[in-house]
Amino acid sequence: MKTIYFIINQHNTHESIMNKGNGASEVLFYLIAKALSQHFNIVIFNREQPCKIDDIEYRFLPNNMNPNIEDINDSIVIVQRHFNIAIDLHKISPSNRYILWSHDYLEKTFDNLSGNYSPSEINNYFSVNNINIISVSHFHKKNILNKMPNVNVIPIYNALFPEYFIKEPNINYDKNKIIFASNWAKGLNKILNVGQEYFKLNKEFRLILIKPKYCEWEPDLSKYPFIEKRGCIEHKEEYCKLLQSCLCVFSTSYPETFGCVFAEALHLGVPVIGDSSVNAGFHEIIPKEYMCNFNKPNEVIGMIEQFRNNRPNVNLDKKFYIDSIIGRWLDVFLSIYSK
């Protein structure tokens, strides 16, 4: 059986990360590795002490980010996020096929992900040395190619693992509660503007705010009487029940490369109101009829009232579930090994 190596500059394992309230990209990095362990030998280099769990071998990633790559040859190596690490490892052991699994929206410069390499240097090195990039949406692919036009980008959506997001059959939703569950820096100001206008019409309205553990920024919310601040919810069971207890979920107003929260909500049968004023990966997830301009509070309020009067039955397209997604990953690996 072939071996695939994953490299992530993080702690945790596929067992421990599930109830930590981490960002979705780290969670999915481990869960995809676990799913692929049914088909390949999986070795993950990260910041944990060496161990073996569920046939996945964890090895410690040293501070120089070189996981003894000299001893690994003719294998597939998947690096999370950091373009410079992929280049540096390729220079040491070029017989491997390196894949950069990107999750981040790339701004004009992305020094935190590129090290000392410029976008043009990354573009040239990746294209000449056949280093593939996995994007998490077609929007994300365009974003990457806009910065590095000659690289090979393969879009594979983030996967929904239904065993971790259980839909409860007997939860009654509250028509007056809506959730914003994301980094609060990603457009909460627009949601608060909408909330202020809607609260004038509905004094029962409550906006429930959730955020991931890594998000430390907290604005002054004291002047908003409709806010229920919940912060980070670590346990998936509690998180799922909370989503199902609300009328709907607001999207962010940020160029999200995907938007796992919105896929999770639709999977749980909770409709999502998306912001049409910003280009983002969530346009590929949220039905078009539930998109509106968050810069126009009346449009959003109209959608809220539409949901209150006749809440739609929603579901998540099957192409976002792990069974479909793992097939896409297998196609990538098999195409490499067949050459």
Secondary structure, DSSP 8 states (H G I E B T S, - for coil): --EEEEE-S----TTTGGGTT--HHHHHHHHHHHHHTTTSEEEEEESS-SEEETTEEEEE--TTS--SGGG--SSEEEEES-HHHHHHHHHH-TTSEEEEE--S---S--HHHHTT--HHHHHHHHHHTT-EEEESSHHHHHHHHHH-TTS-EEE----B-GGGS---TT---EEEEEEEES-TTTTHHHHHHHHHHHHHH-TT-EEEEE--TT-------TT-TTEEEEE----HHHHHHHHHTEEEEE--SS--S--HHHHHHHHTT--EEEETTS--GGGGTS-GGGEE-TTSHHHHHHHHHHHHHS-------GGGBHHHHHHHHHHHHHHHHT-
